[in-house]
Amino acid sequence: MKREKYEIPKNNKGQVLSLSINPSKKNILVGTEESNLYLFDIATKNLVNELNTTKKNEINFVKFKKENEILFSSGDAMNLLDLRENKKIHLLFKCEEEINSFDLDDELILSGDDDGNVNTFDLKNNKFLKLYKNHDNICSTVKFRPGGFGEAWSGGFDFNLYQQDYMNLRFLNSWDLNLIKFEEPSRKPFLNPAFINCMEFTKDGKNLCLGLGNGCINLMRLKKNKNFLKKKKLHEKKNSSTENFEFNTNLDTNNLKKQIFKMDCTPKQIPGHNWAITCLKFLETEKQNSQLLVTGSIDGNFGIWETFEDKEKLLKKFFLNTKFNCFDILE
Protein backbone atom coordinates (compact mmCIF):
# COMPACT_ATOMS: atom_id res chain seq x y z
CA MET A 1 0.00 0.00 0.00
CA LYS A 2 1.37 3.40 -1.01
CA ARG A 3 0.78 6.27 1.40
CA GLU A 4 0.68 9.82 0.04
CA LYS A 5 0.24 13.06 1.99
CA TYR A 6 -1.67 16.22 1.22
CA GLU A 7 -0.02 18.95 3.30
CA ILE A 8 -2.37 21.12 5.36
CA PRO A 9 -0.96 24.67 5.85
CA LYS A 10 1.11 24.88 9.02
CA ASN A 11 -0.97 27.71 10.45
CA ASN A 12 -3.84 25.23 10.84
CA LYS A 13 -3.40 23.67 14.28
CA GLY A 14 -6.66 21.75 14.49
CA GLN A 15 -7.64 18.25 13.41
CA VAL A 16 -9.11 17.30 10.04
CA LEU A 17 -12.70 16.33 10.90
CA SER A 18 -14.23 15.68 7.48
CA LEU A 19 -13.44 15.31 3.80
CA SER A 20 -15.17 14.65 0.50
CA ILE A 21 -14.18 13.85 -3.11
CA ASN A 22 -15.95 15.83 -5.83
CA PRO A 23 -18.04 14.14 -8.60
CA SER A 24 -15.30 14.47 -11.24
CA LYS A 25 -12.84 12.82 -8.79
CA LYS A 26 -10.33 15.61 -9.37
CA ASN A 27 -10.42 17.32 -5.99
CA ILE A 28 -10.53 16.56 -2.27
CA LEU A 29 -12.33 18.93 0.09
CA VAL A 30 -11.13 19.03 3.71
CA GLY A 31 -12.87 20.57 6.73
CA THR A 32 -10.96 21.27 9.95
CA GLU A 33 -11.41 21.90 13.64
CA GLU A 34 -10.34 25.53 13.12
CA SER A 35 -13.19 26.37 10.70
CA ASN A 36 -10.96 26.09 7.61
CA LEU A 37 -11.85 24.56 4.25
CA TYR A 38 -9.09 23.31 1.94
CA LEU A 39 -9.43 22.11 -1.64
CA PHE A 40 -6.66 19.88 -3.04
CA ASP A 41 -5.92 18.67 -6.54
CA ILE A 42 -5.84 14.87 -6.30
CA ALA A 43 -3.33 14.34 -9.11
CA THR A 44 -0.75 16.97 -8.10
CA LYS A 45 -1.54 17.06 -4.32
CA ASN A 46 -1.39 20.86 -4.56
CA LEU A 47 -3.61 23.12 -2.47
CA VAL A 48 -5.77 24.96 -5.01
CA ASN A 49 -8.17 26.82 -2.74
CA GLU A 50 -8.57 27.63 0.92
CA LEU A 51 -11.16 29.45 2.98
CA ASN A 52 -11.45 30.45 6.59
CA THR A 53 -15.16 30.56 7.22
CA THR A 54 -14.65 33.11 10.06
CA LYS A 55 -16.92 30.92 12.14
CA LYS A 56 -15.96 30.05 15.70
CA ASN A 57 -17.28 26.52 15.32
CA GLU A 58 -15.42 23.55 13.88
CA ILE A 59 -16.48 22.13 10.52
CA ASN A 60 -17.91 18.75 11.39
CA PHE A 61 -19.08 17.57 7.99
CA VAL A 62 -18.49 18.48 4.32
CA LYS A 63 -19.99 17.14 1.11
CA PHE A 64 -19.98 18.12 -2.56
CA LYS A 65 -23.49 18.95 -3.80
CA LYS A 66 -22.26 19.49 -7.35
CA GLU A 67 -18.85 19.94 -8.96
CA ASN A 68 -18.49 23.52 -7.70
CA GLU A 69 -21.03 23.59 -4.87
CA ILE A 70 -20.10 22.58 -1.33
CA LEU A 71 -22.30 21.83 1.66
CA PHE A 72 -20.75 22.07 5.10
CA SER A 73 -21.99 22.15 8.69
CA SER A 74 -20.41 24.49 11.20
CA GLY A 75 -21.86 24.44 14.68
CA ASP A 76 -25.66 24.55 14.37
CA ALA A 77 -25.57 26.00 10.83
CA MET A 78 -25.85 24.28 7.44
CA ASN A 79 -24.08 26.28 4.73
CA LEU A 80 -23.71 26.28 0.95
CA LEU A 81 -20.54 27.52 -0.71
CA ASP A 82 -20.34 28.11 -4.46
CA LEU A 83 -16.68 28.13 -5.54
CA ARG A 84 -17.63 30.25 -8.57
CA GLU A 85 -19.09 33.06 -6.40
CA ASN A 86 -15.84 34.34 -4.93
CA LYS A 87 -16.12 32.18 -1.80
CA LYS A 88 -19.53 33.58 -0.77
CA ILE A 89 -21.21 31.47 1.95
CA HIS A 90 -25.00 31.05 1.96
CA LEU A 91 -26.70 30.07 5.22
CA LEU A 92 -29.34 27.41 4.42
CA PHE A 93 -30.76 26.71 7.88
CA LYS A 94 -29.94 26.34 11.55
CA CYS A 95 -30.69 23.44 13.87
CA GLU A 96 -31.35 23.59 17.60
CA GLU A 97 -27.87 22.26 18.44
CA GLU A 98 -24.57 21.40 16.72
CA ILE A 99 -24.96 19.38 13.51
CA ASN A 100 -22.95 16.15 13.65
CA SER A 101 -23.85 14.57 10.33
CA PHE A 102 -25.84 15.21 7.18
CA ASP A 103 -26.66 13.46 3.93
CA LEU A 104 -27.91 14.63 0.54
CA ASP A 105 -30.49 13.12 -1.81
CA ASP A 106 -30.97 15.35 -4.86
CA GLU A 107 -32.56 18.49 -3.31
CA LEU A 108 -33.16 17.08 0.17
CA ILE A 109 -30.77 17.43 3.12
CA LEU A 110 -31.02 15.06 6.09
CA SER A 111 -29.31 16.20 9.31
CA GLY A 112 -28.79 15.03 12.89
CA ASP A 113 -27.78 17.26 15.80
CA ASP A 114 -26.58 17.18 19.42
CA ASP A 115 -30.13 17.52 20.72
CA GLY A 116 -31.08 14.24 19.02
CA ASN A 117 -33.17 15.90 16.31
CA VAL A 118 -33.46 14.29 12.86
CA ASN A 119 -34.48 16.87 10.24
CA THR A 120 -35.05 17.15 6.52
CA PHE A 121 -34.66 20.35 4.53
CA ASP A 122 -36.06 20.81 1.02
CA LEU A 123 -33.59 22.98 -0.90
CA LYS A 124 -35.95 23.49 -3.84
CA ASN A 125 -38.85 24.82 -1.75
CA ASN A 126 -36.73 26.19 1.12
CA LYS A 127 -38.83 24.13 3.52
CA PHE A 128 -37.58 22.82 6.86
CA LEU A 129 -39.21 19.62 8.14
CA LYS A 130 -38.82 17.64 11.32
CA LEU A 131 -39.18 13.86 11.15
CA TYR A 132 -41.55 11.91 13.36
CA LYS A 133 -39.01 10.35 15.71
CA ASN A 134 -35.98 11.94 17.38
CA HIS A 135 -33.25 10.45 19.58
CA ASP A 136 -33.06 10.76 23.36
CA ASN A 137 -29.37 11.63 23.14
CA ILE A 138 -26.94 12.94 20.50
CA CYS A 139 -27.85 11.99 16.92
CA SER A 140 -24.41 11.16 15.58
CA THR A 141 -25.07 9.83 12.07
CA VAL A 142 -27.78 10.02 9.38
CA LYS A 143 -28.19 8.48 5.94
CA PHE A 144 -30.73 8.37 3.12
CA ARG A 145 -31.22 4.76 2.07
CA PRO A 146 -30.25 4.46 -1.63
CA GLY A 147 -32.34 2.58 -4.14
CA GLY A 148 -35.48 4.71 -4.16
CA PHE A 149 -36.86 3.45 -0.84
CA GLY A 150 -37.78 6.93 0.42
CA GLU A 151 -36.24 6.20 3.81
CA ALA A 152 -34.15 8.20 6.28
CA TRP A 153 -32.04 6.29 8.81
CA SER A 154 -30.37 7.68 11.91
CA GLY A 155 -28.22 6.45 14.80
CA GLY A 156 -27.32 8.01 18.10
CA PHE A 157 -25.75 7.91 21.52
CA ASP A 158 -29.02 6.51 22.89
CA PHE A 159 -27.99 3.21 21.20
CA ASN A 160 -31.01 3.38 18.88
CA LEU A 161 -31.15 2.95 15.12
CA TYR A 162 -34.25 4.48 13.48
CA GLN A 163 -35.81 3.83 10.09
CA GLN A 164 -38.26 6.51 8.92
CA ASP A 165 -40.32 7.27 5.82
CA TYR A 166 -39.33 10.84 4.95
CA MET A 167 -41.86 11.10 2.10
CA ASN A 168 -44.82 10.69 4.47
CA LEU A 169 -43.06 11.69 7.72
CA ARG A 170 -43.79 8.28 9.20
CA PHE A 171 -41.81 6.21 11.68
CA LEU A 172 -41.17 2.65 10.46
CA ASN A 173 -38.82 0.73 12.71
CA SER A 174 -36.16 0.84 15.42
CA TRP A 175 -33.40 -1.29 16.90
CA ASP A 176 -31.77 -0.98 20.32
CA LEU A 177 -28.07 -1.83 19.94
CA ASN A 178 -27.82 -2.62 23.64
CA LEU A 179 -30.01 -5.66 23.01
CA ILE A 180 -28.05 -7.02 20.03
CA LYS A 181 -26.21 -10.27 20.69
CA PHE A 182 -22.40 -10.09 20.65
CA GLU A 183 -21.11 -12.55 18.05
CA GLU A 184 -18.11 -13.89 20.01
CA PRO A 185 -19.20 -14.74 23.58
CA SER A 186 -15.65 -15.81 24.46
CA ARG A 187 -14.39 -12.30 23.74
CA LYS A 188 -15.89 -9.66 25.99
CA PRO A 189 -16.78 -6.32 24.36
CA PHE A 190 -14.67 -3.34 25.34
CA LEU A 191 -15.76 -0.96 28.06
CA ASN A 192 -16.77 1.68 25.55
CA PRO A 193 -20.55 1.72 25.03
CA ALA A 194 -22.13 0.68 21.74
CA PHE A 195 -22.88 4.22 20.58
CA ILE A 196 -23.67 4.39 16.86
CA ASN A 197 -20.87 6.59 15.46
CA CYS A 198 -21.33 6.07 11.72
CA MET A 199 -23.28 4.08 9.14
CA GLU A 200 -23.05 3.18 5.48
CA PHE A 201 -25.34 1.48 2.94
CA THR A 202 -24.36 -0.54 -0.09
CA LYS A 203 -25.31 1.21 -3.35
CA ASP A 204 -28.43 -0.93 -3.80
CA GLY A 205 -29.64 -0.16 -0.26
CA LYS A 206 -29.90 -3.85 0.65
CA ASN A 207 -27.09 -3.92 3.23
CA LEU A 208 -26.26 -1.60 6.09
CA CYS A 209 -23.19 -1.42 8.31
CA LEU A 210 -22.92 0.49 11.59
CA GLY A 211 -19.65 1.54 13.25
CA LEU A 212 -19.99 1.35 17.04
CA GLY A 213 -18.28 2.98 19.99
CA ASN A 214 -17.25 -0.41 21.39
CA GLY A 215 -15.12 -1.17 18.31
CA CYS A 216 -17.66 -3.51 16.70
CA ILE A 217 -19.22 -3.36 13.28
CA ASN A 218 -22.90 -4.19 13.01
CA LEU A 219 -24.00 -5.70 9.69
CA MET A 220 -27.65 -5.82 8.63
CA ARG A 221 -29.08 -7.55 5.57
CA LEU A 222 -32.24 -5.61 4.83
CA LYS A 223 -35.18 -7.54 3.43
CA LYS A 224 -38.80 -6.52 3.19
CA ASN A 225 -41.31 -8.60 5.10
CA LYS A 226 -42.44 -11.11 2.45
CA ASN A 227 -45.64 -12.14 4.24
CA PHE A 228 -46.95 -8.60 4.31
CA LEU A 229 -45.90 -8.04 0.69
CA LYS A 230 -48.04 -11.04 -0.32
CA LYS A 231 -50.98 -9.61 1.62
CA LYS A 232 -50.52 -6.23 -0.08
CA LYS A 233 -50.50 -7.78 -3.56
CA LEU A 234 -53.61 -9.81 -2.74
CA HIS A 235 -55.35 -6.70 -1.43
CA GLU A 236 -54.45 -4.68 -4.56
CA LYS A 237 -55.65 -7.50 -6.81
CA LYS A 238 -59.03 -7.62 -5.06
CA ASN A 239 -59.40 -3.85 -5.19
CA SER A 240 -58.70 -3.81 -8.94
CA SER A 241 -61.43 -6.40 -9.61
CA THR A 242 -64.95 -5.33 -10.62
CA GLU A 243 -66.42 -8.27 -8.75
CA ASN A 244 -67.69 -7.92 -5.22
CA PHE A 245 -65.44 -9.33 -2.56
CA GLU A 246 -65.36 -9.62 1.20
CA PHE A 247 -62.75 -7.22 2.59
CA ASN A 248 -60.00 -8.86 4.63
CA THR A 249 -60.45 -7.25 8.05
CA ASN A 250 -57.16 -8.75 9.23
CA LEU A 251 -55.25 -6.45 6.89
CA ASP A 252 -54.49 -3.12 8.57
CA THR A 253 -54.36 -0.83 5.53
CA ASN A 254 -53.71 2.30 7.61
CA ASN A 255 -50.57 0.74 8.96
CA LEU A 256 -49.72 -1.27 5.85
CA LYS A 257 -46.53 0.51 4.82
CA LYS A 258 -45.08 0.24 8.31
CA GLN A 259 -45.84 -3.50 8.32
CA ILE A 260 -44.39 -4.04 4.85
CA PHE A 261 -41.12 -2.36 5.77
CA LYS A 262 -40.58 -4.31 8.96
CA MET A 263 -37.28 -6.00 8.28
CA ASP A 264 -36.65 -9.73 8.18
CA CYS A 265 -33.16 -9.19 9.53
CA THR A 266 -31.18 -9.77 12.71
CA PRO A 267 -28.39 -7.25 13.36
CA LYS A 268 -25.22 -8.67 14.84
CA GLN A 269 -22.16 -7.14 16.49
CA ILE A 270 -18.81 -8.30 15.12
CA PRO A 271 -15.47 -7.38 16.77
CA GLY A 272 -13.62 -5.03 14.43
CA HIS A 273 -11.28 -2.67 16.29
CA ASN A 274 -9.90 -2.04 19.75
CA TRP A 275 -11.57 1.36 20.03
CA ALA A 276 -14.48 3.25 18.55
CA ILE A 277 -15.10 2.96 14.80
CA THR A 278 -15.44 6.44 13.32
CA CYS A 279 -15.78 5.86 9.57
CA LEU A 280 -16.61 3.10 7.09
CA LYS A 281 -17.32 2.61 3.40
CA PHE A 282 -18.57 -0.17 1.12
CA LEU A 283 -16.86 -1.01 -2.19
CA GLU A 284 -18.46 -3.07 -4.94
CA THR A 285 -16.64 -6.19 -6.18
CA GLU A 286 -16.98 -8.40 -9.24
CA LYS A 287 -18.19 -11.28 -7.07
CA GLN A 288 -21.93 -11.78 -6.88
CA ASN A 289 -23.52 -10.87 -3.51
CA SER A 290 -20.15 -9.73 -2.18
CA GLN A 291 -18.77 -6.33 -1.18
CA LEU A 292 -15.61 -4.97 0.37
CA LEU A 293 -16.02 -3.00 3.57
CA VAL A 294 -13.35 -0.54 4.74
CA THR A 295 -13.40 0.55 8.40
CA GLY A 296 -11.40 3.20 10.26
CA SER A 297 -11.00 3.66 14.02
CA ILE A 298 -9.42 5.91 16.62
CA ASP A 299 -7.10 2.97 17.43
CA GLY A 300 -5.07 3.96 14.33
CA ASN A 301 -6.11 0.92 12.27
CA PHE A 302 -8.22 0.58 9.21
CA GLY A 303 -9.55 -2.80 8.19
CA ILE A 304 -10.59 -4.32 4.89
CA TRP A 305 -13.40 -6.87 5.08
CA GLU A 306 -15.14 -9.05 2.55
CA THR A 307 -18.85 -9.36 3.26
CA PHE A 308 -21.22 -11.96 1.87
CA GLU A 309 -24.95 -12.55 2.26
CA ASP A 310 -24.56 -14.59 5.43
CA LYS A 311 -21.00 -14.01 6.66
CA GLU A 312 -18.03 -11.66 6.70
CA LYS A 313 -14.25 -12.09 6.72
CA LEU A 314 -11.45 -9.72 7.75
CA LEU A 315 -8.92 -9.65 4.90
CA LYS A 316 -6.32 -7.24 6.27
CA LYS A 317 -5.62 -4.53 8.82
CA PHE A 318 -3.27 -1.58 8.41
CA PHE A 319 -1.86 0.46 11.29
CA LEU A 320 -1.15 4.10 10.42
CA ASN A 321 -0.25 5.33 13.91
CA THR A 322 -2.92 8.03 13.89
CA LYS A 323 -6.58 8.05 14.78
CA PHE A 324 -9.15 8.16 11.99
CA ASN A 325 -11.77 10.91 12.05
CA CYS A 326 -12.95 10.40 8.49
CA PHE A 327 -12.06 9.05 5.06
CA ASP A 328 -13.41 8.86 1.53
CA ILE A 329 -12.53 6.38 -1.21
CA LEU A 330 -11.48 7.23 -4.75
CA GLU A 331 -12.97 4.42 -6.83
N, C-alpha and C positions, 0 to 999 in steps of 0.2 A: 504494500500500500504506500502510495506517494503522498506525503503531507506538504501542502503549500500554504503560505501565509499571506493574508491581506492585511497590510499594516494600518492600524488605526492611528490617527495623529496623536502625538505624545501628550498634547495638552488635554486629551480626554483621559480622565483618571477612573471613570466608572466602568462597570461591567457591560458587556454586550448582552442585551436581554432578548433580542428578537432579530430575525432576519427573514428575507424573502427573495426569491429569484423571479425576475420579470418574465412575461409570457414568451418573449423572443429568446430567452435564456442567454442574454448578453450581459446582464447586470445583476449584481447582488445589492440589496438594500439592507442596511444595518441600523438598528435602533439601540441607543445606549441608556445607561442609568443617569447620565448627565444631560438628558434631553437633546442629544445630538442625533442627526440622521446622516449617514454616509452612503454614497452610491459608488460602487466599484465596477470596473470593467472586468468581466470574468477572464477574458483571454489574456489581457496584459497585467492584471492585478493592480492597475493604477486607480487611484481615487479620482473620480471624474466630477463629483459634486458633493458638497457638504452643506448642512444647514443646522444652525442652532435654533431650536424652536422658541427660545426665550421663555419657555415654560419652566416652572420650578419642579414639575413632576417628571419622573422617569418615563421613558417610552417603553411600555410593556409589550406592545404587539404591533407589528407592521405587516402590510400585505399589499401587493400590487392589485389595483382594480382593473387597470388597463396598462398598456405599455408605458405611458407617461403620467398616469394617475396613481397616487399612493394614498392608502388609508393607514392611519396610525392612531393608537390610543395613548393619551397622555393624562394621567390622573383620571378624573371622571369624564373627560372629554374625548369624543370621537371626531377626528379631523380628516379632511381631504386636502391633499397637496397636489397641484398640477405643476409638473416640472417645466411646462411651457409658459407658465404665467409668472415668471420671475420669482419663484419660491413663495408665492402667496398662499397662505393657509386659510382654508374655509372650515369654520366650526359647523359640524353637522348636527350634533346633539350632545347633551350631557346626561349622565346617569346619576343615581343617588350617591354612589360611592365609586371608588377607583375601579376602572375596567381592567379585568385580568386577561380576557380572551375575547376574540370576535371571529366571525366567519362571514363569508360573502357568497351569495347565490344570486347571480345576475344583479338585480337592483334591490335586493334585500340584505340587510346587515343583521346578524344575530350576535348579541353581546351578553356577557356575564360579568357581574361586579361583586365587590367585597360585601355588599349587603345581601347577597344571595339572589339578586334579581336576574331573571332571564328575559331579555327584551328583543323585539324585532323592530327595525326601522326601515320604512319604505322610502328609498332614495327618490324614486320617480314622483311620488305624491307627497313627499316630505311629511310622512305620517309616522308617528312614534307609537308602537303598540307594546303592551305588556302581556306576556304569555300567562296561561292559566295557573301554572304551578311554579313557585320559586323555592329556593333552597333555604334551609334553616341556618346555614353558615355560609362562608365564602363560596361563591360559584367560580371555580377555577378554570373550567374549560367548556367550550361550546362548539358544536359542529352541526351543519346541515347534513342530513343523510343524502348522499348522491344516488342517482338512479331514478329521480322523479317521484320519490315517495311522499314529498311534502311534509317531511318530519324535521323537527329541531331536537337535538339531544344535548344534554348538559350534565356535568358532573361537579361535585363540590366537596368541601371539607366536612359536610354532614354525612359522608360516606354514600350518598344516594346518587344513582344514575337515573335521569328522567328522559322519557320519550314523549314528545308532544307533537300534535298536529298543528303546524303554524298557519295553515290555510284556514282552518275553522276555529283556531284558538281553543283546542281541545286537548285535555290531558289523556294520554294513552296507557302509559305503563311506567313502572319504577322498579329498581333493584336496590337493595341495601347491601353494600359490599361487606359489611360486618358479618353478614349471615352466609357469605359464600364460602364453601368448603375449600380449605387449603390442600393443594394437590399432593404434597409430600408430607404426610403426617410425621415422618421420622425427622424432618428438618423443621424446627420451629421458626415461625416468621420473626422478623426483626422487631425491635421495640417500636419503631416508627409506626404510626397508625396508617390504615389503608385509605388515606385521602386519595381522591381521584385528581391527579395532577394534569393529565393530558389524555387525549383520545384521538383515534384515527380510524377512518373507514377505508375499506378497499374501494376501488373506483366504481364497482357495481353496487355498492351499498349492502352487500350480503354478509360481510364480516366486519366486526368492530374489535378494536384492541384498546384497552385502557392501560395507562401507566400509573402505578400506585405509589403512595408514599412509603410503603413497606418494602419497596424494591421488587414487587411482583408485577408481572403483566397479567392482564385479565382478558382472555379471548372469548368472543361470543360469535357463534354462527347464527345469523338471524334468519328465521324462517317464519312465514306467515302461518297462522293457525289453520291447517287444512280442513278441519271439521267445520269451522265457521265459514270458510270459503265455499264449501259444498252447499251449506245451508243458504248462503247468499245467492249462489247461482240458481238453486231450486226456487227461491223466492222470486228472483227476477224473471225466471221462465214462466212461473204461474201468473205474475202480474202482466206479462206480455201477451197472455192468451186471452181470447175473446170469450172463452167458456167460463162459466161460473165455477168457483172453487172455494173450498173451505179454508179460511186463512189460518196459518200455523201460529197459534197463540204462544207457542214456546219460543218463537223467534222475536227477540227484542230488537225491533228495527231502529228505535231511538238510540240504542247503544251499540248498533251493529258494527260501526267502524272500529270502535274501541275493542270489541270482541275479536274482529278479524285480525287486528294488528297485535293481539297478544302473541308473544313469541314462543315458539316451540324450541327454546334454547335454555341451556344451563350454563351460566358463566362459571369460570373456574380460575383460581389464582395459581400462577405458575412462577416459581422463583426465577428472577431474572438478574437482579443486581443486589449489591450489598446495601445500597442506600436508595433514596427516592429516585424514581424514573421521572425525568422532566420533559422528554421529547421522544417521539416515535414516528415512523413513517412506513407505509407499505410500498413494495415494489412488485410490479407484475413480472411473471416469469413465463417461459415458453411451455412449462409443464401445465397440464390441465388440473384445475382445482388446487393450484399451489401458488403461494406468494412468498416473497421475501419480506421480512419485517426487520427494520433497523431500530434499535432502542439506544437512548443515551441517558446517562445518570449523573448525579452529583458525586458518584464514587470515582469518576474519571474514566469509566469504561463505556464503550458502546458495543453492542452486540448485534450480530447478524443471525437471524432465525429463518428457518424454512417452515412455513405453516401449511398444513393440509386440512382436509375437511374434518378429520377427527383427531388429529394429533399435531404436534409441533416439535421441532428439533433445533437446538442451538448449534450453529455451524462454526462460529468463531467469535471471540471477544478481543477487542483492542483496548489497550490502556494508553491514554494520552496525557496522563498526569495533570489534568485540569478538569474542573467540573463542567458539565454540559448544562447550559441554560436553554439552548435552542439549536436546531439545525434544519437545513432544507437539503433536498437531493436534486442534483442536476442529472436528469435522465437522458 
